[in-house]
């Protein structure tokens, strides 16, 4: 075998890996779209137990078809303050188990990848081209992705397949490749190779695919025995690189989540390396005992070696999860001591707008990102109402000093609004289902309504200024009536917030009745004021402040109602 032959083999393996990784990316993106509702419901659940967290992590990874997808999402959710480190640790353990499904699919495909599998790429593309529904297009992309995965496996398989000589002996090319791959026999060097390759391609599944393909072709790695297993262990450590890179520039807790992911796989690797180094016949006695080399599955013979590797990958992650599950709090404690909190980090106030913590990692799943920003807009809604409440209470107390606090609140709201709109624009560039596109469109209007409530609060502070500076006098009857109207506005807000956050359109009828009552109160107040003016019981100079104040409060109720009706 000359240098040109070696170059051709390497080039074909790299080409196969590229097709494989592209297929995995396409599969992950479209499975996430199809799993839209399920994925969001998983993340909305609070992992009250370790087992629930592991289950959620496993399910997310199966739906997203990538443990890197899940762990990076978890880092983003921890950074956003949505998820605790305890929850994140359990979910990460589940993610490691979920990703092992890919190895089984690859192993069961076997070395004989027939034309039907390869044709899936064309079938998927045609479905995508001619399908009118988004779900149909996503299904087409999933089918095409599977086809690309098999194309990649076929290319890698072909690069290492060398026809035997007429007398049945292996070809010189096969012997040369086997010699190269069997040259590295040091377990720790094989472990390092697994780490480095996985870190470079950022996919443990791709590394598993290469090892399984080699096993199916009878290529001996590292002299045989446990050698392939060392590379598989290394791939579990290497896959942590994605989350570690993702945690750069994040908050302390996000860095801790990435570190916990690394520690989980690293400690597991130490345990299994010790077992395999001393138990040199592990593959022959344990794995081959479960899946003998001659085993036949689905009519295919000789799948034993490939199934042994897939089984070991699952065994590694399941046993590590079972071993470390009782020590989740220990992992969290260790991460907190390795990465201590910075003194300048402050705990967020309950009423603080936290849009500054929006995390780009959530964009890996646009539906999850949109769900997050939707919840945050609910906090903005509450903050705007707090601002209006401060302004109105200050009016009743004739407190001009509240104007500065209202201004500060509106400044925060304006900054939050700018970030929220920017984030919505980024989400809009992603491939969204129709439901999410509608939500994005409606949220632009919701954010505008929220800002208008803050602006109306600012108007109220101006009326307070005139109330004090112009020495206006309002009757107890007026103050009592407008106070009653405002209490209804607060009830309207509570109802609207629940309607908005839970998208409960059934509350709208009750909400509209309450809003009609507020409109009636405004008209009654204005009519009463005009009557008092005509009777000479009210000062004419009060009229501007009175009518504008009542009108502004009624407009605030309108914007509250608009926000609730966005769920229709």
Buried (B, 14 or more C-beta within 10 A) or exposed (E): BEEEEBEEBEEBBBBBBBBBBBBBBBBBBBBBBBBBEEBBEBBEEEBEEBEBBBBBBBBBBBBBBBBBBBBBBBBBBBBBBBBBBBBBBBBBBBBBBBBBBBBBBBBBBBBEBEEEBBEBBEBBBEBBEEBEEBEEBBBBBBBBBBBBBBBBBBBBBBBBBBEEEEEEEBBEBBEBBBEEBBEBBEBEEBBBBBBBBBBEBBBBBBBBBBBBBBBBBBBBBBEEBBBBBBBBBBBBBBBBBBBBEBBEEBBBBBBBBBBBBBBBBEBBBEBBBEBBEEEEEBBBEBBBEEBEBEBEBEEBEBBBBBBBBBBBBBBBBBBBBEEBBEBBEEBBEBBBEEBEEEEEEEEEEEEBBBBEBBBBBBBBBBBBBBBBBBEBBBBBBBBBBBBBBBBBEBBBEEBBEBBEBBBEBBEBBEEBBEBBBEBBEBBBEBBBBEEBBEBBEBBEEBBBBBBBBBBBBBBBBBBBBBBEEEEBEBBEEBEEBBEEBBEBBBBBBEBBBBBBBEEEEEBBEEBBEBBEBBEEBBEEBBEBBBEBBEEEEBBEEBBEBBBBBBBBBBBBBBBBBBBBBBBE
